[in-house]
Amino acid sequence: MKYSISSILMMLALSLQAVAQEQGHLNVTTTVQKQEVTVNDSGEAETRLVAADTVVPGESVVYTITFQNISDEPAANVVITNPISEDLTYVDGSAFGPGTVIQFSTDGGQNFAAADELTVVDDGVSRSAGADDFTHIRWVMQNELAVGAQGTARFTAVLK
Amino acid sequence: MKTVKRSLGLITRLSILASALLLGQQALALGTDAGTTVSNTATVAYDVASVIQTPIESDPAGNNVAGPGNGNPTEFLVDRRVSFTLIETSGGPTTPVAPGDISVVASFTLTNTSNAIMDFSLSVADIATDVFGNGDTTNLVNYRIRAGNSGGAPVLGDDDFVDELAEEGVVEIYVFADAPITVQNGEYANIRLTATAADDVGAVATPGVLDADLSEVGGLDDPNVIETVFGDAGNDGFEEADASYEIISAALEITKIATVISAPFGSDKAIPGAIIEYTITVDNTTGSSDATNVAITDLIDSNVTFQTGVYNGSASDISFDAGASFCIADVGDTDTDGCSLDGAGNLVVGNVNLSITVASGTSLTIQFQVLIPNL
């Protein structure tokens, strides 16, 4: 049976649309908060996360990504990729994610590597990449995400 | 076993790493513009049973529908951080002023280092405290503040507030004042200029209109409203700078001494027949400025007779600085030597024909003689 080009394209479009609407296996949430440091009654500094309602340049915000397996099958090779806004500077060492390998990209998400393995070229001179150079962060889970299990990824950035 | 619709080969695997949305402009050096929405979306890719799944975007409230566009960015609004400097820039420790001067200028510079365009309301006040080590000993009047919003030095026709100053913008502010004729050499008039940050609540540009002064509304954080945080010196939204006007003037001290230079019977008393020599001294030794266009007037008492031809041989009536120069006190100064004496006894030394200057640090004397007539 022959199909015309336009009908093939329409079928592709429809199947793609069907794909686009499908219920996924994970529920993914990203929240943004500010760190508030207070001194408690014992004179110790306590840090807690509060709503990021008032943010001015120079202040830091904390993004927390949670991903829960809401399906009845385990999820494998879970990779959380997060582009860093141009208005933010990643805080070195702040990326956190139990059971993950954390990698960064300096080229818009095409290549990822550990932070200390990345280099950039500045005026023809190659140097180690710094927090200012990162365009993306990603967390690569090392194990399966079991049914019902939830993973967490977090990082801190300063508003430029 | 679930069948999973795999994306067809004609369409490459969609790796939607939804970009961080950037609304608003990026400010340089002063921080992200107030009103900018900073967005962040994470995307999770995964396999199930070795089959690659369609990645799922994050949502602030959680999203489990796979595919691009089904998540929502996690956002926050950049708020306004007020930061600016106000400094006095008159060029010297004080602004010199002469008594009677009109519209003398003390100048200031305001620089906006906030992450937003801002108005500033301005006010000036006399202060009684020291400025640049000078105690406040007098006041000027008729203060007028002007801001050079069009760039460059302000003029009297300009606004009296700073209008829509750009981030990193710099504006000159002038305080014009008048010096009463009564202020004295060596006095100082100290003033304080205060600039207060002002902006429309919604950060809407209102050129030509002064916005309301900003305040920090504590505790009412609203993620959808641009809030204000004071990051200036003192964290109070206003800055002050002081200036000192120094009165620079001549300081004339006038003295008149009468000396009997001859009298009948060898006496030294002012009796009929005696000649009195008057010495008038105009002393500017403590002045900081020259006294110019000095005119000395004296009323010769009708009971004495002004003596003519008593100096410079018998040529002149009045002697300057003990004979450095002379003049004749004629009616109407027809000889234009700068001295005149009319029928009513009005002696005038210094006029349009003779402009007398007593330089600062010097003094001038004139001398003339009168006769006490025999009755």
Contacts between the chains, C-beta under 8 A, distances in Angstrom:
chain1	res1	chain2	res2	distance
A	12	B	8	6.0
A	12	B	10	6.4
A	12	B	11	6.9
A	15	B	5	6.3
A	15	B	8	7.0
A	16	B	7	7.0
A	16	B	8	7.9
A	16	B	11	6.5
A	18	B	5	6.3
A	19	B	5	5.1
A	19	B	7	6.3
A	19	B	54	5.9
A	19	B	66	7.7
A	19	B	67	6.4
A	20	B	54	7.6
A	20	B	66	7.6
A	20	B	67	3.7
A	20	B	68	7.2
A	20	B	69	7.4
A	20	B	70	7.5
A	21	B	65	6.9
A	21	B	67	6.9
A	22	B	5	7.3
A	22	B	54	6.6
A	22	B	65	7.4
A	22	B	66	5.4
A	22	B	67	7.0
A	23	B	64	6.4
A	23	B	65	6.4
A	23	B	66	7.4
A	24	B	53	6.7
A	24	B	54	6.8
A	24	B	56	4.3
A	24	B	64	5.0
A	24	B	65	6.3
A	24	B	66	3.7
A	25	B	46	7.0
A	25	B	48	5.9
A	25	B	53	6.5
A	25	B	64	7.8
A	26	B	44	5.7
A	26	B	46	6.5
A	26	B	56	5.4
A	26	B	64	6.3
A	27	B	56	8.0
A	27	B	62	4.9
A	27	B	63	6.9
A	27	B	64	4.2
A	28	B	42	6.7
A	28	B	43	7.9
A	28	B	44	5.1
A	28	B	56	5.1
A	28	B	57	6.8
A	28	B	58	4.3
A	28	B	59	7.0
A	28	B	62	6.9
A	28	B	63	5.7
A	28	B	64	7.2
A	28	B	71	7.0
A	29	B	58	6.0
A	29	B	59	6.5
A	29	B	60	7.0
A	29	B	61	6.9
A	29	B	62	4.2
A	29	B	63	7.5
A	30	B	40	6.2
A	30	B	41	6.8
A	30	B	42	5.2
A	30	B	58	3.8
A	30	B	59	7.2
A	30	B	60	6.4
A	30	B	74	4.2
A	31	B	60	6.2
A	31	B	74	6.4
A	32	B	40	6.7
A	32	B	60	7.9
A	32	B	74	5.1
A	32	B	75	7.6
A	32	B	76	5.4
A	51	B	221	6.9
A	51	B	223	7.2
A	52	B	76	4.5
A	52	B	223	7.4
A	53	B	76	7.9
A	53	B	221	3.2
A	53	B	222	6.3
A	53	B	223	4.7
A	53	B	227	7.6
A	54	B	79	5.0
A	54	B	221	4.8
A	54	B	227	4.7
A	54	B	229	6.5
A	55	B	38	7.8
A	55	B	76	5.4
A	55	B	77	7.4
A	55	B	78	6.1
A	55	B	79	6.0
A	56	B	31	7.0
A	56	B	34	7.9
A	56	B	78	7.0
A	56	B	79	5.1
A	56	B	80	7.2
A	56	B	81	3.8
A	56	B	115	7.1
A	56	B	229	4.8
A	56	B	231	7.0
A	57	B	27	8.0
A	57	B	30	7.1
A	57	B	31	2.3
A	57	B	32	5.3
A	57	B	78	7.1
A	57	B	81	5.9
A	57	B	115	5.2
A	58	B	31	6.4
A	58	B	81	7.5
A	61	B	76	6.7
A	63	B	40	5.6
A	63	B	42	7.8
A	63	B	74	6.9
A	65	B	42	4.6
A	65	B	44	8.0
A	65	B	58	6.0
A	67	B	44	5.1
A	67	B	56	8.0
A	70	B	64	6.0
A	71	B	48	7.2
A	73	B	2	7.7
A	73	B	48	5.0
A	73	B	49	6.4
A	74	B	48	7.4
A	75	B	46	4.3
A	75	B	47	7.0
A	75	B	48	5.8
A	75	B	53	7.7
A	76	B	46	6.7
A	76	B	47	4.7
A	76	B	48	7.2
A	76	B	50	7.5
A	77	B	45	7.6
A	77	B	46	6.1
A	77	B	47	4.7
A	78	B	44	6.3
A	78	B	45	7.4
A	78	B	46	4.4
A	79	B	44	7.1
A	79	B	45	4.8
A	79	B	46	7.2
A	80	B	42	5.5
A	80	B	43	7.4
A	80	B	44	5.0
A	81	B	17	5.1
A	81	B	42	6.7
A	81	B	43	5.3
A	81	B	44	7.8
A	81	B	45	7.0
A	82	B	40	6.9
A	82	B	41	7.8
A	82	B	42	4.3
A	82	B	43	7.8
A	83	B	17	5.7
A	83	B	18	7.6
A	83	B	19	5.9
A	83	B	20	4.9
A	83	B	40	7.8
A	83	B	41	7.6
A	84	B	20	6.8
A	85	B	20	3.8
A	85	B	22	6.7
A	85	B	38	5.2
A	85	B	39	6.4
A	85	B	40	5.9
A	86	B	20	6.8
A	86	B	22	5.5
A	86	B	26	6.7
A	87	B	22	6.6
A	87	B	26	6.9
A	87	B	32	4.6
A	87	B	36	6.4
A	87	B	38	4.8
A	87	B	78	7.3
A	88	B	38	6.6
A	88	B	40	8.0
A	109	B	17	5.4
A	136	B	17	7.1
A	145	B	46	7.3
A	153	B	42	7.4
A	159	B	31	7.1
A	159	B	32	5.8
A	159	B	38	6.8
A	159	B	78	6.5
A	160	B	26	7.6
A	160	B	31	6.2
A	160	B	32	5.3
